[in-house]
Amino acid sequence: MCEKIAAGILGTGSYLPEKILTNFDLEKMVDTSDEWITTRTGIKERRIVDPSQATSDLATEASKRALEDANLKPEDLDMIIVATVTPDMNFPSTACIVQANLGALNAAAFDISVGCSGFIYGLAIAQQFVETGMYRNVLVIGAETLSKIINWKDRNTCVLFGDGAGAAVVGRVESGYGILGSYLGADGTGGKYLYMPAGGSRMPASHETVEKNLHTIFMEGQEVFKFAVKVMDSATIEVLERCGLTPEDIDMLIPHQANTRIIEAARKRLKLTNDKVYINLDKYGNTSAASVAIALDEAYRKGLIKKGDIILTVAFGAGLTWASSVIKWSK
Ligand SMILES: CC(C)(COP(=O)(O)OP(=O)(O)OC[C@H]1O[C@@H](n2cnc3c(N)ncnc32)[C@H](O)[C@@H]1OP(=O)(O)O)[C@@H](O)C(=O)NCCC(=O)NCCS
């Protein structure tokens, strides 16, 4: 009998734009303060792309780093998945643009729109293709240029988000290692709490939509907060159970980087010490689909993750959606 193929992460990479926008800079733009932003969210600064840069540019840089780390060439890729809510354009997909940029012409390519849960959804999709033997190497990217869809006059949202990209190559790993399980979910009835009203078929772009700022993020912060605390709890417990593990087995929690209060609630619920939770939202803010990917890459490159470690990832986002996965690190 053939042994089951194990799918895991062969390499990671990330890319952050150089320009830093601090809370003090925001104080000059809207009625806010460093003190408010820091105590309510944990964010101190975020990265903002150059106007000439699009999401695919960030995604391509992160992908090159992930390919290098995985010791693979672009032509070794069988599939590219880009998770984003800020694609370069409605079509073609940002994944096709990245495919062309990399010269990964053997790869199928498509985008997924899952809000901040997108990277973990992407990992789970990649896992299926690798485990069935259909594909060998799948590039999963979370990339966003949220600064382009922010209403810079709305203090409720403009302080929260940042730009960036993270990537991982999913492929065959040693048996017993890799992605042990995932839990994906959605509740479309909550879609109204976090969305961009215009620019799609419901409300195509017009002078009026532009005048009313409808091509920007609308959010009911408190509703999203309540949802986030609830699903960070249920999604972590559920995926651990699916893998036959308990919170004590976790070596590193890589949570979606939206708000330290949300992460802190999850940390306490799982009874994890601070050193077992990776946080970088003070530097980057909420980078949506890129957030878990960037955090994973940073934690790994800092040497905080070693072979055999149990990594728990968890995220929530627009949709509303949630996702979690357990990875036994194989590198
Ligand atoms: C947005 C968020 C930080 C707001 O924190 P909060 O404690 O819920 O704050 P509230 O919404 O109750 O607002 C409290 C007050 O601060 C004000 N406020 C909002 N943004 C502010 C800002 N940037 N600076 C100063 N004051 C601000 C509000 O207007 C409100 O004032 P009021 O009491 O006079 O009406 C929090 O709800 C949150 O993080 N939600 C989740 C958002 C998220 O993660 N979104 C992405 C999902 S992927």
PDBQT file of the ligand as one rigid body, heavy atoms in Angstrom, charges set to zero:
ROOT
HETATM    1  C1  LIG A 401     -11.967  49.340  15.794  1.00  0.00    +0.000 C 
HETATM    2  C2  LIG A 401     -11.679  49.113  17.267  1.00  0.00    +0.000 C 
HETATM    3  C3  LIG A 401     -10.197  49.248  17.532  1.00  0.00    +0.000 C 
HETATM    4  C4  LIG A 401     -12.422  50.156  18.070  1.00  0.00    +0.000 C 
HETATM    5  O1  LIG A 401     -12.202  49.943  19.437  1.00  0.00    +0.000 OA
HETATM    6  P1  LIG A 401     -13.423  50.025  20.450  1.00  0.00    +0.000 P 
HETATM    7  O2  LIG A 401     -12.861  49.833  21.797  1.00  0.00    +0.000 OA
HETATM    8  O3  LIG A 401     -14.448  49.028  19.977  1.00  0.00    +0.000 OA
HETATM    9  O4  LIG A 401     -13.886  51.496  20.259  1.00  0.00    +0.000 OA
HETATM   10  P2  LIG A 401     -15.332  52.004  19.872  1.00  0.00    +0.000 P 
HETATM   11  O5  LIG A 401     -15.687  51.591  18.501  1.00  0.00    +0.000 OA
HETATM   12  O6  LIG A 401     -16.249  51.621  20.998  1.00  0.00    +0.000 OA
HETATM   13  O7  LIG A 401     -15.098  53.560  19.911  1.00  0.00    +0.000 OA
HETATM   14  C5  LIG A 401     -14.868  54.230  21.102  1.00  0.00    +0.000 C 
HETATM   15  C6  LIG A 401     -14.751  55.695  20.794  1.00  0.00    +0.000 C 
HETATM   16  O8  LIG A 401     -13.502  55.935  20.146  1.00  0.00    +0.000 OA
HETATM   17  C7  LIG A 401     -13.725  56.687  18.965  1.00  0.00    +0.000 C 
HETATM   18  N1  LIG A 401     -12.717  56.348  17.978  1.00  0.00    +0.000 N 
HETATM   19  C8  LIG A 401     -12.788  55.450  16.968  1.00  0.00    +0.000 A 
HETATM   20  N2  LIG A 401     -11.643  55.447  16.278  1.00  0.00    +0.000 NA
HETATM   21  C9  LIG A 401     -10.828  56.355  16.872  1.00  0.00    +0.000 A 
HETATM   22  C10 LIG A 401      -9.516  56.793  16.619  1.00  0.00    +0.000 A 
HETATM   23  N3  LIG A 401      -8.777  56.292  15.595  1.00  0.00    +0.000 N 
HETATM   24  N4  LIG A 401      -8.979  57.714  17.423  1.00  0.00    +0.000 NA
HETATM   25  C11 LIG A 401      -9.684  58.237  18.457  1.00  0.00    +0.000 A 
HETATM   26  N5  LIG A 401     -10.931  57.862  18.732  1.00  0.00    +0.000 NA
HETATM   27  C12 LIG A 401     -11.504  56.927  17.955  1.00  0.00    +0.000 A 
HETATM   28  C13 LIG A 401     -15.110  56.330  18.539  1.00  0.00    +0.000 C 
HETATM   29  O9  LIG A 401     -15.633  57.342  17.708  1.00  0.00    +0.000 OA
HETATM   30  C14 LIG A 401     -15.837  56.237  19.865  1.00  0.00    +0.000 C 
HETATM   31  O10 LIG A 401     -16.162  57.512  20.274  1.00  0.00    +0.000 OA
HETATM   32  P3  LIG A 401     -17.557  57.806  20.979  1.00  0.00    +0.000 P 
HETATM   33  O11 LIG A 401     -17.555  56.947  22.222  1.00  0.00    +0.000 OA
HETATM   34  O12 LIG A 401     -17.483  59.256  21.248  1.00  0.00    +0.000 OA
HETATM   35  O13 LIG A 401     -18.582  57.396  19.982  1.00  0.00    +0.000 OA
HETATM   36  C15 LIG A 401     -12.163  47.692  17.704  1.00  0.00    +0.000 C 
HETATM   37  O14 LIG A 401     -13.559  47.653  17.709  1.00  0.00    +0.000 OA
HETATM   38  C16 LIG A 401     -11.646  46.627  16.832  1.00  0.00    +0.000 C 
HETATM   39  O15 LIG A 401     -10.464  46.348  16.799  1.00  0.00    +0.000 OA
HETATM   40  N6  LIG A 401     -12.541  45.915  16.099  1.00  0.00    +0.000 N 
HETATM   41  C17 LIG A 401     -12.139  44.884  15.199  1.00  0.00    +0.000 C 
HETATM   42  C18 LIG A 401     -11.699  45.514  13.917  1.00  0.00    +0.000 C 
HETATM   43  C19 LIG A 401     -10.954  44.556  13.038  1.00  0.00    +0.000 C 
HETATM   44  O16 LIG A 401     -10.195  43.758  13.490  1.00  0.00    +0.000 OA
HETATM   45  N7  LIG A 401     -11.187  44.677  11.730  1.00  0.00    +0.000 N 
HETATM   46  C20 LIG A 401     -10.545  43.917  10.763  1.00  0.00    +0.000 C 
HETATM   47  C21 LIG A 401     -11.063  42.552  10.756  1.00  0.00    +0.000 C 
HETATM   48  S1  LIG A 401     -10.090  41.522   9.771  1.00  0.00    +0.000 SA
ENDROOT
TORSDOF 0
